[in-house]
């Protein structure tokens, strides 16, 4: 059975426009994983990654009862991870254990990720996992390209207007005096008009992050 399982292997590679260190963090750190990886369309609620030989791997997924667990057998930061990979589903039991061999390398100005998954009992099980990896890596690429993980808290999203940018100049004393001299309008009169204008809603757009696309697991 062992020799037969070794013939059924998934190998997938993907290049990214970030350095190896950033790619490794996105693959291993909880704050990043929760943003881009959604096994079976659900969000990660808890992540445990003990990056050392014999360290535990635990991903707790939403309310589905799914837990993905494993143990690291090899850890070389920013270069290589080898670990077992077991999907424990509360309603359906556990899938056969797999082994993941994940390598990270520099590629030009960016980096390359290679995932090798072993342990399939038959070729019919390959396609669903291949599709899951492709979709998951698509979302990882989108996440890294968007720079979501590097956006400081409170930073305005690109494309949204800053409601202060226009009012800062128009509300300056120099600007008001210039407008008064041009229109000949009495300053008191203009203040009354401005007070009425301030009654309207001047709020800007929301800065909420877009919903992350939900994907299946690898």
N, C-alpha and C positions, 0 to 999 in steps of 0.2 A: 504494500500500500504506500510506503514511504517513497519508493522510487517512482511509483505512478503519480503521486501528488507533485513531485518535483518537475514532471513534464507539463504540468498545468500551472503556468506562471504568468502574471501580469507585469509588464515593464512599461513604464510611461515616463517621458521626459518633458520638461517645460522650462523655457527661458523667461527670466524676469528682468525688468529694468531697475533693479535695486541691487545693492551690494549683498554679499553673502551673509553678513551679520544681520541685516534687516530681514532677509528671508528666513534665517534660522529663528529669529525672535517671533516672526509671524507664525511659524510652524509649532513653536513650543510654549509660548507665553499665553496665559489664560486671557488677558485683556485683548489680545489680537485674535486668538482662536474663536472667541465668542462673537466676533464681528463678521468673520467670513465663512466659518464652517458650520453647516446645519445638517447633521446626519438625519436622513429620512424626513427632511423638511422641518425639523424641530430645532430649537435653540439649545445651545449648551448652557446649563445652569451651574455646573461646577466642573473644575478641571484640576487634576493633580498630575504633575509631571516632575518626577524626581530624576533629574538628569545625571545619573550615575549608574554604573554597572550594578544590577540587582535592584535598581530603583523602580518604583511603581508608576504605571500609566493608568489614569482613570478619567473617563469622560462620562459625566452624568447628563442625560439628554432629556430636557423638557419634562412633560407629564406622561410620557409614553412608557416609562418604566425601563427604557433602554439604558444599559450601562456598557461601555466599551472599556475593557481592561487589558492590561498586559504588563510585561516586565522587561526592562532594558537589559540586554546582554552585551551591548557595546555602545559607548557614548564618546564621541570626539566632537566637542563643540565647534559649530560652524563648518563641520566636515561630514560627519556620518552618525546615523542612529540606526541601531538594530534592536527590534523589540517584538515580543509576541503581541497578538492582536485578536482578541476574543469579543464577539458581540453577544451580550447577555440580555435576552429579551424576556420580560416577566411572563408573558403569555405563551411564548413559543420555545422557551428554553434557550440554550446557547448554541451558536454556530460552531462548526469545527474551528479549532485554533489556527490562525494564520501567522506568518512571520513577515514583518515589514523590514526592508533594508532601504533606508532613505539616505541619499548622499547629496551634499551641497557643494558646489564648486563655482569658481569665478569663470565668467564667460564674457570676454570683451569688457565692455563698461558695466555689465550687469552680472547676473548669476544664473546658474542652472540647477534645477532640482530633478533628481531621478528617483522614482519609487519602484521597488520590486516587491511584489506580494506573492508569497508562496503558501502552499498548503491546501490547494483546491482538490477536492476528491474527484472532480470530473469537469470536462470542458463546458458543460451546460451552465456552470456557476460563474464562468469568467465574464460574460457579457454584462450582467447587472453591475458587477464591481468596476469593470472598465468604464461604463457610463457614469457611475458615481464619481470615480476619480477625475474624469474629464470635466464634469460639471463643477466639482469641488475646486479643481485647479483654475478653472475659468473665474470663479468667484475670488479665489486668492489673488489672481492677477488683477482683477478689477479693484480689489481692496488696496493692493500695493500701489497701483497706478494712480488711484484717487488721492492717495496720501492721507486717508482718513485717520490712520493710526498716528500720524505726526501732527495733526491739527490741534493747536493749543486750545484749551477750554476757553470759550467766549469769543473765539475768532469767528469773524463773519464768513459765511459760506460764499464762494465765488458766485457772481451773478445776482446777488441780492443788493438792493439799494441801501445806502446808509442814510437814514432820515436826518442825520445831523449835518451832512456835507453841504446841503444847500442852505439850511437855515443859519449856519455859522457865519456866512458872509453877509447874507441879506439882513441879519439881525444886528450887524455891527453899527455903532453910532455914526461912523464915517459914511456908510452906505445910506443910512436914513437921512442924514443931512443932505447928501447928494440928491436923493429922490425928492426931498422937500423943495430944494431949490429949483429942480426941473419942473415939477408939477405946480408949484406955487401953492400947494395945499397947506393949511394951517396944521402945525404939529399936533395940536390937541385933537383936531378933527381926524387926523390920520391914526392917532392912538385909538380912537373909538372904533375906527374901521378894523384895525388890527385885533382889537379885543373880540370883535364879532367873528373874525376869521379864526381865532384861536379856539372857538367853540367847536370847530369841525374836528373830525378824527384825523390826527396826523401820524398815527402809528405806522411803523414800517412793516416789512414782511417778516414772517417767522423764520427762525434759524434752525428749525428742526432738521436733523439728519434724515435723508431718505431711508425708507425701509430697506433693510438688507434683503437681497434675493435669497429665498430659502432653497437649499439644495439637499440632495441625498448624500449619504455617506459613501466612502470609498471602500 
